[in-house]
Amino acid sequence: MPSRPPFRIGPVSLVFRPFMIGVNVALLVALLLLLCINIGRGDYDLSIPEVASVLVGGGTKAQNFIVMDLRLPRSLTGLLIGVALGLSGALTQSIARNSLASPDILGITAGASAGAVALIVLGGGGSFVGLLALLGIPMAALCGGFLTAIVIYLLAWKGGIEGFRLILIGIGINAMLVATVGWLLISADIDDVSRAQVWLNGSLNGASWDQMWPVAIAVVVLGVLVVISTFTVGALRLGDDNAASLGVNTNRAQTRLLLASVALAAVATAAAGPVGFVALAAPQLALRLVRSPGPPMIASALTGAVLVVGSDVVARTLLPVELPVGIVTSAIGGPFLLYLLVRNNRKVSA
């Protein structure tokens, strides 16, 4: 079957794929619908048309206050966290060429958690004032995620990055960091433990515009970098030798894209705590929806956003008690991880 002919827009060469575009449009529509549902549900319910009216500038004064000040920041923060984790997982899985590679499995999320919990427990995270009160825990999470990534990268480097080696080292580092977080919680004051536990469950409760904007800026900047690097990501999926034959500097490209992946995961974790398994599941679900040979970037981002916003709807409205969104995503992602393990084991056996 002949391949589709490319078309050019200036110096850019593109291939028109109607099925992939249709799936992305369907995911975008589903995301907007879930966003309106999530904004509308609460002690004072609003219908989808009422929410849409407020978002385009209409509605009453009370409806504007409920939507714009109370509920929209939470929903947008969840959406952006899902986009960041979806892109992070797609990048990591493409570079490692392994469906099990994700910030959760590799320990990046655990590193961010360890940094934040260490600040809460040892540094008196609740005592900061002004700007430090706003940036203290997020910056600690970012630093923890980046330090963990550097350690994993140095240990995994052996003339390049090999996927299986990267995953094994990441699993080991992840176990050590989980133990560190456990030790910090056991040795801490009960009030600090309560605050840390809320953060560790990945909660969007109390999300504000101040929490949303740093994630939005990071997603826009790094998202543009990922889109520009789409060809490089596709080449890296073919293996180091094939990528080099296509003119890709593999070491430099792997380092740059891994840094982008770590930054996206760390920013998402810093905003609301560890939202588990989204970075693992979103690229694999998107891959199956789009029927592509590797994790598609845009579809992975949209799928991640759908998972987080949809899980927030479930956590807030469909359960007997309101739960942190991270508990719901982990309940979904755990069985999916088992499915991937079984599927990979069957491939190896065959």
Secondary structure, 3 states (H helix, E strand, C coil): CCCCCCEEECCEEECCCHHHHHHHHHHHHHHHHHHHHHHHCCCCCCCHHHHHHHHCCCCCHHHHHHHHHHHHHHHHHHHHHHHHHHHHHHHHHHHHCCCCCCHHHHCHHHHHHHHHHHHHHHCCHHHCCHHHHHHHHHHHHHHHHHHHHHHHHHHHCCCCCCHHHHHHHHHHHHHHHHHHHHHHHHCCCHHHHHHHHHHHCCCCCCCCHHHHHHHHHHHHHHHHHHHHCHHHHHHHCCCHHHHHHCCCCHHHHHHHHHHHHHHHHHHHHHHHCCCCCHHHHHHHHHHHHHCCCCCCHHHHHHHHHHHHHHHHHHHHHHCCCCCCHHHHHHHHHHHHHHHHHHHHHHHHHC
